Amino acid sequence: MIRSLLFASAFIAGALTASAQTEKFEAVINAGTPEEAINASLLATTESGNNMISEFSTANLTGKMVAGKTIKTITQDATVTEWNDVNTTIVARANVNFYFVNSTGNPYVSYSAEEVVSSSNEVSYRPTYVLYSPENKELPKSGLYYTLTPKKNGTLKIGVWVNKGNRETFLVKESTKEPIDYTAEGYVNGQNNEDGTMKFLSNDDLLTLHANSASAAKYTIGQGNQPFWGWITATVEANETYYLFVSSAQIGFQGYEFTPEGTTGIARTSAVAEDEAIYTINGIQTNNLESGKIYIKDGKKFIAK
C-alpha cells in the first residue's frame, strides 16, 4: 500500500517533543511579500539549461529545488521557439496555517511535439511529455521537483502541497529509481469537521479515503481531484538522494524536519491535558481536547488522554 504504517508509531503512538537533534528547514520564514517571506536560499537561483536551481541545507541534509521553464511554443520537429519564465511564489492556506513555496513546470523526462488541427483545419503543435513512472525508471530532468540528500540514516518529514490529489506523489530513491513508501497526515480539500473547519486527517484516515476512491493509483494521497496540504514521513538512508515530485502537476514545499538515526529527536513525555487550558493542534488554539490526538502546550507535544 502507498503509505505503510512503518512509522505511524513515531507520530501517533506516543507523546512527542522535538530536541535539538531534529533539524528543521523552513521554506517560508515570515508573512510579507514573496521576497521577504520565502527563505533566501530558495530565491538564490542558478540557471542551468531550462531550469532554475536553488540549494538549501541543514547540518545533515542538503537539498535542491529545481523549477523548470515551461514551453510556450514548439515546432513540428520539437524545436522550442519560446519559453515561459520560472515564477516562484508563496502561497497560504491560512485557515489551517499552512504556508508553502510553489514554482513552475510539471516534472518531465523529455518532450516532443504533437500536431493539433483546429476546426478551421489550421495546424499547430503543442508539447507532449514523457513522465517518470516506476516502470520506465527515468527521473525528471526539468519541471518542478526537489532532491534531498541526507548525510546520515534517519527520519525525514516533509511539508507538501499537492495540487491535484489524483496524481501520484513520488519520493524516489535515485540509486534504484524506485519510489519508497511513506506515511502521510494533513488536510484534503472538502474534508471538513461538523463546524465547517478543515478536518485534520491521520495516516489511517488518508488510507481509508484512498481505499474508497476507485480511481486512486498507488501513490496518490487522499481522494479524487482534490488538493492536499500536509506532511509525508519516510525513513531515508545516508548519502542517498531522494527525488520529490508529483506526476504531471506541481508540488508545493513547506520545508522539512530531519531526525538522524540514533538521536533523541523524538522523545516521549508524560504531560496530561487539562480541559480548561488552551492548547494548540495543527496551528489552531482549542480547549476542546479529543482523546488520542496530538496537542501542544508550552512548546511540548503530547497525546490527550
Backbone torsions as a table, in degrees:
resi	resn	phi	psi	omega
1	MET	NA	154.9	-173.6
2	ILE	-52.6	-53.5	-173.6
3	ARG	-117.3	91.7	-179.6
4	SER	-62.1	160.6	-178.3
5	LEU	-90.0	20.8	-175.9
6	LEU	-56.6	-37.9	-175.0
7	PHE	-108.7	6.2	-176.2
8	ALA	-59.1	-35.1	-177.2
9	SER	-65.4	-28.5	-179.1
10	ALA	-67.3	-24.4	-175.6
11	PHE	-119.0	-9.2	-175.6
12	ILE	-121.8	-40.7	-168.3
13	ALA	-79.4	-9.9	-178.4
14	GLY	-145.1	161.1	175.5
15	ALA	-77.0	143.4	-168.3
16	LEU	-124.6	146.8	164.7
17	THR	-134.5	150.1	177.8
18	ALA	-99.4	128.7	178.3
19	SER	-97.2	-178.0	179.6
20	ALA	-66.4	-12.8	-179.1
21	GLN	-75.4	-20.1	178.7
22	THR	-84.7	117.1	-178.5
23	GLU	-87.8	140.3	-177.0
24	LYS	-130.4	131.3	172.8
25	PHE	-118.1	126.9	-179.8
26	GLU	-109.5	121.8	178.5
27	ALA	-73.2	-31.9	178.4
28	VAL	-116.1	121.2	-171.3
29	ILE	-108.6	-17.1	174.9
30	ASN	-164.0	171.0	179.3
31	ALA	-91.4	134.2	-179.3
32	GLY	163.8	-156.8	176.9
33	THR	-68.5	159.5	179.2
34	PRO	-52.7	-39.5	-178.2
35	GLU	-66.6	-28.3	179.9
36	GLU	-88.1	-31.1	-170.7
37	ALA	-91.3	-33.9	-178.2
38	ILE	-75.5	136.6	176.0
39	ASN	-52.4	130.9	-172.8
40	ALA	-56.4	-31.5	-178.4
41	SER	-64.9	-27.6	179.3
42	LEU	-80.2	-18.1	177.3
43	LEU	-92.2	-14.1	178.3
44	ALA	-86.2	88.1	-170.9
45	THR	-102.5	152.5	173.0
46	THR	-119.8	132.2	-179.6
47	GLU	-86.3	130.9	177.8
48	SER	-139.3	102.3	-175.2
49	GLY	63.9	-122.2	179.6
50	ASN	-96.4	10.3	-176.4
51	ASN	-112.1	147.5	167.6
52	MET	-109.4	123.6	-171.9
53	ILE	-116.3	129.7	174.7
54	SER	-115.0	143.3	178.9
55	GLU	-115.9	143.1	179.0
56	PHE	-146.6	164.0	-176.6
57	SER	-167.2	160.7	163.3
58	THR	-127.2	-172.5	-171.5
59	ALA	-56.5	-39.1	-173.9
60	ASN	-121.9	20.9	178.2
61	LEU	-152.5	135.5	173.7
62	THR	-117.5	149.1	-177.7
63	GLY	-146.7	165.5	176.1
64	LYS	-138.0	142.7	167.5
65	MET	-106.2	122.3	179.1
66	VAL	-111.8	112.0	179.0
67	ALA	-112.9	127.9	-173.3
68	GLY	-103.0	145.3	169.5
69	LYS	-65.4	145.5	178.9
70	THR	-102.4	152.2	-176.0
71	ILE	-79.0	126.2	176.9
72	LYS	-96.1	-47.5	177.0
73	THR	-137.9	145.4	-176.5
74	ILE	-143.1	148.6	-179.7
75	THR	-98.6	175.6	-176.7
76	GLN	-58.5	-36.2	-178.6
77	ASP	-89.4	18.2	175.8
78	ALA	69.7	26.3	171.8
79	THR	-85.6	124.4	178.8
80	VAL	-83.1	120.7	-178.9
81	THR	-96.2	-17.0	177.0
82	GLU	-155.7	135.7	178.0
83	TRP	-112.3	148.3	169.3
84	ASN	-86.9	143.5	-179.7
85	ASP	-70.0	156.7	173.0
86	VAL	-73.0	139.3	180.0
87	ASN	-133.6	106.2	-179.5
88	THR	-101.1	126.9	-175.1
89	THR	-134.0	165.4	172.3
90	ILE	-102.1	138.4	-178.9
91	VAL	-128.4	145.2	-178.8
92	ALA	-125.6	134.4	165.6
93	ARG	-106.5	81.1	-166.2
94	ALA	-63.1	-32.1	-175.0
95	ASN	-71.1	-12.1	172.1
96	VAL	-123.4	14.6	176.0
97	ASN	54.7	47.7	-177.5
98	PHE	-120.3	109.5	-179.4
99	TYR	-111.0	142.3	-179.1
100	PHE	-152.0	162.9	176.1
101	VAL	-99.0	137.2	177.6
102	ASN	-131.3	148.6	178.0
103	SER	-139.3	-160.6	-166.9
104	THR	-114.5	157.4	173.2
105	GLY	99.1	129.5	170.2
106	ASN	-81.7	134.9	-175.4
107	PRO	-67.8	122.1	-177.3
108	TYR	-133.4	156.9	177.7
109	VAL	-86.3	-44.7	-179.8
110	SER	-159.3	172.0	179.3
111	TYR	-140.8	160.0	174.2
112	SER	-144.7	-176.5	-178.2
113	ALA	-109.2	142.0	179.2
114	GLU	-122.6	133.8	-178.9
115	GLU	-76.4	137.6	177.2
116	VAL	-125.8	126.2	179.4
117	VAL	-111.0	123.2	-178.6
118	SER	-79.7	173.6	179.3
119	SER	-63.4	-22.7	177.9
120	SER	-97.1	17.5	177.4
121	ASN	66.3	20.7	173.0
122	GLU	-81.6	136.2	-176.8
123	VAL	-102.4	131.3	173.4
124	SER	-139.1	179.0	-176.9
125	TYR	-133.9	144.9	177.6
126	ARG	-132.7	156.4	-179.0
127	PRO	-75.4	146.8	170.6
128	THR	-128.9	145.8	-166.2
129	TYR	-121.0	146.5	166.0
130	VAL	-96.3	126.3	-177.2
131	LEU	-109.9	160.6	174.3
132	TYR	-64.0	144.4	167.5
133	SER	-145.4	155.2	177.0
134	PRO	-60.7	-17.5	179.2
135	GLU	-84.8	-45.0	-177.3
136	ASN	-82.4	-22.0	174.3
137	LYS	54.7	38.9	174.5
138	GLU	-111.5	116.2	-175.1
139	LEU	-76.6	153.0	-180.0
140	PRO	-59.0	145.3	176.1
141	LYS	-112.5	-17.0	178.7
142	SER	-154.7	176.4	-172.8
143	GLY	87.9	-179.2	-174.1
144	LEU	-85.5	117.2	173.0
145	TYR	-155.2	166.9	-179.2
146	TYR	-125.3	148.2	169.1
147	THR	-120.1	141.2	-179.1
148	LEU	-133.7	126.2	-175.4
149	THR	-127.7	102.6	177.8
150	PRO	-77.8	148.9	176.2
151	LYS	-89.3	-13.9	179.7
152	LYS	-134.7	159.9	168.6
153	ASN	-63.0	148.1	178.8
154	GLY	175.5	-167.4	-179.9
155	THR	-112.5	127.3	-177.1
156	LEU	-115.7	123.3	178.0
157	LYS	-116.9	122.7	-172.7
158	ILE	-120.5	131.5	174.1
159	GLY	-85.4	122.8	-174.9
160	VAL	-134.5	153.5	166.5
161	TRP	-118.2	125.3	179.8
162	VAL	-107.9	114.8	-172.2
163	ASN	-61.5	-44.6	-177.4
164	LYS	-124.8	111.8	-174.3
165	GLY	-68.4	-12.9	177.9
166	ASN	-92.9	6.8	173.5
167	ARG	-100.6	149.4	-175.7
168	GLU	-79.6	136.0	175.5
169	THR	-100.3	117.9	-174.1
170	PHE	-109.3	140.3	164.6
171	LEU	-121.9	101.5	-167.0
172	VAL	-108.1	129.9	177.3
173	LYS	-78.9	121.7	-172.2
174	GLU	-61.9	-39.5	-173.8
175	SER	-66.9	-31.0	-179.8
176	THR	-104.3	-18.0	-175.5
177	LYS	59.5	27.6	178.3
178	GLU	-116.4	144.0	178.3
179	PRO	-70.1	147.5	175.1
180	ILE	-106.5	157.2	179.3
181	ASP	-77.2	153.9	177.1
182	TYR	-148.7	160.3	169.3
183	THR	-95.2	161.7	180.0
184	ALA	-140.9	152.3	174.8
185	GLU	-154.6	147.2	179.6
186	GLY	151.9	-141.1	-171.1
187	TYR	-126.5	138.5	172.6
188	VAL	-116.0	129.7	-178.7
189	ASN	-54.8	132.3	179.2
190	GLY	94.0	-10.6	177.0
191	GLN	-94.8	104.6	-172.2
192	ASN	-122.3	156.5	171.0
193	ASN	-76.3	173.1	-178.9
194	GLU	-62.3	-28.7	-179.7
195	ASP	-85.7	5.2	176.9
196	GLY	92.7	-9.4	177.3
197	THR	-74.4	155.6	179.6
198	MET	-65.9	138.9	-176.2
199	LYS	-90.6	127.1	173.4
200	PHE	-73.7	129.8	-175.2
201	LEU	-113.3	127.3	174.8
202	SER	-75.2	175.0	176.1
203	ASN	-59.8	-40.6	178.0
204	ASP	-62.9	-41.3	177.8
205	ASP	-60.2	-43.1	-178.8
206	LEU	-68.4	-37.3	176.3
207	LEU	-62.8	-36.4	177.6
208	THR	-66.4	-45.1	176.0
209	LEU	-58.5	-44.2	-179.3
210	HIS	-60.7	-44.1	-178.7
211	ALA	-65.7	-28.9	-178.4
212	ASN	-88.7	0.1	-179.8
213	SER	-103.1	110.2	-174.3
214	ALA	-64.2	-27.5	-174.9
215	SER	-95.1	0.9	-174.8
216	ALA	-71.5	129.1	173.5
217	ALA	-84.3	174.9	-170.1
218	LYS	-58.8	-42.4	-173.8
219	TYR	-104.2	25.3	171.1
220	THR	-82.8	152.6	177.6
221	ILE	-112.6	123.2	175.9
222	GLY	88.3	-138.2	-168.4
223	GLN	-146.6	137.8	172.0
224	GLY	63.9	-163.4	-176.7
225	ASN	-92.9	52.6	-176.4
226	GLN	-113.9	138.1	177.8
227	PRO	-64.1	153.8	177.0
228	PHE	-123.9	133.9	172.4
229	TRP	-120.0	124.1	179.3
230	GLY	169.6	-151.5	-170.5
231	TRP	-132.3	139.8	171.8
232	ILE	-116.6	143.9	-174.4
233	THR	-132.1	134.5	-178.3
234	ALA	-148.4	156.8	169.7
235	THR	-84.2	132.2	-178.2
236	VAL	-126.2	159.6	-175.1
237	GLU	-108.6	149.1	-179.8
238	ALA	-60.6	137.1	174.0
239	ASN	64.0	15.3	170.0
240	GLU	-97.8	145.9	176.4
241	THR	-104.3	135.4	-179.0
242	TYR	-118.1	129.5	177.4
243	TYR	-93.9	128.4	178.0
244	LEU	-114.6	122.6	-179.9
245	PHE	-165.7	165.2	174.7
246	VAL	-111.4	133.7	179.9
247	SER	-63.8	120.6	175.0
248	SER	56.4	34.0	174.3
249	ALA	-159.4	170.6	179.3
250	GLN	-85.4	159.2	174.2
251	ILE	-130.8	120.9	175.5
252	GLY	-78.5	154.3	-172.9
253	PHE	-130.7	117.5	177.9
254	GLN	-92.2	-26.2	-176.7
255	GLY	134.0	-163.6	-177.6
256	TYR	-151.8	161.1	167.2
257	GLU	-122.3	131.8	179.6
258	PHE	-125.3	124.8	178.8
259	THR	-114.9	106.4	178.8
260	PRO	-60.7	147.7	-179.4
261	GLU	-62.1	138.9	175.8
262	GLY	84.7	3.7	177.1
263	THR	-97.5	178.9	179.6
264	THR	-100.7	34.2	-177.6
265	GLY	-65.0	-28.3	176.2
266	ILE	-120.2	118.5	-177.6
267	ALA	-132.9	149.0	179.1
268	ARG	-86.1	150.6	173.6
269	THR	-126.2	168.0	-179.4
270	SER	-113.0	20.1	-178.0
271	ALA	-61.6	142.1	178.8
272	VAL	-120.7	136.2	-176.3
273	ALA	-73.2	145.7	171.3
274	GLU	-116.9	126.5	-171.3
275	ASP	-59.1	-31.8	-175.4
276	GLU	-81.4	-10.7	-176.7
277	ALA	-82.1	161.3	176.6
278	ILE	-96.9	125.7	179.3
279	TYR	-122.6	170.5	179.6
280	THR	-123.7	133.3	171.9
281	ILE	-132.0	121.0	178.6
282	ASN	54.5	39.5	175.5
283	GLY	82.7	1.1	-177.5
284	ILE	-115.1	129.1	179.4
285	GLN	-77.0	144.3	-178.9
286	THR	-158.1	156.8	167.0
287	ASN	-121.9	12.1	178.7
288	ASN	-105.2	89.5	-172.8
289	LEU	-86.3	142.8	179.7
290	GLU	-115.1	126.7	-176.8
291	SER	-56.4	134.4	177.8
292	GLY	91.9	-12.2	179.2
293	LYS	-88.1	150.9	179.6
294	ILE	-88.4	127.0	178.4
295	TYR	-123.6	167.9	179.0
296	ILE	-123.3	132.3	172.1
297	LYS	-139.2	129.2	-179.4
298	ASP	53.9	38.7	176.6
299	GLY	79.0	0.2	-178.4
300	LYS	-110.7	139.3	179.7
301	LYS	-93.3	143.6	176.0
302	PHE	-155.4	164.3	177.2
303	ILE	-99.4	129.8	179.6
304	ALA	-65.9	140.8	179.4
305	LYS	-83.5	NA	NA
